[in-house]
Amino acid sequence: MSGTSLIIPPRPHRLRQRLFWIGFAALFCWCLYDFGFSPQRIWQGLGRLGNVLSFMFPPHLWTEWSEFSQILQGLGETLAMAFLGTFLGALVAFPLSFLGARTINRMGWPRFGLRRGFDVIRAFETLILALIFIRAFGLGPLAGVLAIAVSEIGVLAKLYAEAIENTSSRPVEGVQASGGSVLQGIRIGLLPQVMPVLMSITLYNFESNVRSGTILGIVGAGGIGFLLADRMGAYRWDETWSIIILIIIMVYLIDGLSGWIRRRLIRPSSA
């Protein structure tokens, strides 16, 4: 009897568990009801989706170089937009990350305010920033580059600062104990530890920005997304599917190349 009482949770604990699951189920059912979920609607939507997919096959094959070169130019713009946005964001985030790292900046309130500033920047979705910059600078890749760059400042600065905080302080202290300055301690003792991690973070974000650049093009920020939205608006579904295939191939190649570089950076001896 005593063994059974040890296994069975107390009555208040069981009551809280039941109330939690009842509340969760009620919230889930209310969301389905509020969003208009029904088996009939899902079935009708799947039928229309099947019609759209049927128009995509077979994929379109471009027979004229002028048309295909336009698609390649759009892919190149998306890739360049992601590269420039990531590079500019990393360029600004790198010095800010040292000011936001607890092991470097000992002043509590300035560091706290800077870290909260990173959170504010990250609160703005890249798509929202792109719409703002389109209104300010007009249509084209410039708005996409600025949107990615501003978004990356908040993301990379936070990740860089956390990576810096996780490094060992002994090499820095050793440099300073031998007569080196604070900047020399950072350059000689800290940067060799953290640079492979920072490069890996930057490359991973670049991969993500290549995919984000496609979405930004749909709202008018240039690149392959603009051409994709144009083909979808004209109901040229076979060309839409061909462009999607090219986007998948581009993302796959970028992911593979970036992953290979990250492995070389993190484990140079084994590579």
C-alpha positions, 0 to 999 in steps of 0.5 A, a space after each residue: 500500500 505504501 509503495 502504491 502511494 509513492 507511485 500515484 501522484 497526489 490528487 492536486 497534481 492530478 487535478 492540475 494535469 487534467 485541467 491543463 489537458 482539458 484547457 489544451 484540448 479546448 484551445 485546440 478545438 476553438 482554433 480549428 473552429 475559428 479558422 473554419 476547419 472542416 473535412 469538406 473544406 479540406 477535401 475541396 482544397 485538396 481538389 483545387 491543389 490537385 488541379 494546380 499541380 496538374 498544370 505544373 507538369 510537365 515542367 517548362 523548358 526554355 528554348 530561347 536564351 533570352 528567356 532563360 538568361 532572365 531566370 538566371 539573372 533572377 537567381 543571381 540577384 537573389 544570391 547576391 542579395 543574400 550575400 550582401 545583406 549577410 555581409 553588411 549585417 555581420 560587418 556591423 554585428 561583429 563590433 557590437 557583439 563585443 560590447 554586448 558580451 558579458 565577458 568583455 563589457 563589464 558595464 551592466 546597464 549599457 550592456 543590458 540596453 544593447 542586448 535589448 536593442 538586439 531583441 528589438 531589431 529581431 522583433 521585426 520580420 525581414 518581410 516587414 523590413 523589406 516592405 518598409 525599405 521598398 516604400 523608402 528606396 523603391 522596388 528592386 534588390 536594394 530594399 532586399 539587401 537592406 532588409 536582410 542586413 538590418 535583420 542580420 544585425 540583431 540576429 548575428 550580434 546576439 549569436 556572436 555575443 553568446 559565442 564570445 561569452 562561451 570562450 575560455 578566459 585563460 588565454 586572454 588572461 595569459 596575454 595580459 599577464 605577460 604585459 599585453 593590453 586588453 585589445 591584444 588579449 582579445 586579438 591573440 587570446 580570444 579571436 582564435 577561439 571564437 572566429 571558427 564559430 562566428 564564421 559557422 554562424 555567418 554561413 548558416 545565416 547566409 544559407 537561410 537568407 538565400 531562402 528568405 531572398 526568394 520570399 522578399 522578391 515576391 513582395 517587390 525586392 527583386 530577385 527570382 521571387 519577383 519572377 516567380 510571383 509574375 509567373 504565378 500571377 499569369 497562371 503560367 504554372 509550368 514555368 512556375 514549377 521550373 523556377 521552383 526546381 531551379 530554386 531548390 537546386 540553388 539552395 541545395 548547392 549553397 547548403 552543401 558548399 556552406 556545410 563543407 566550409 563549416 566542417 573545415 572551419 570547426 574541424 580543420 585537423 580532421 578536414 
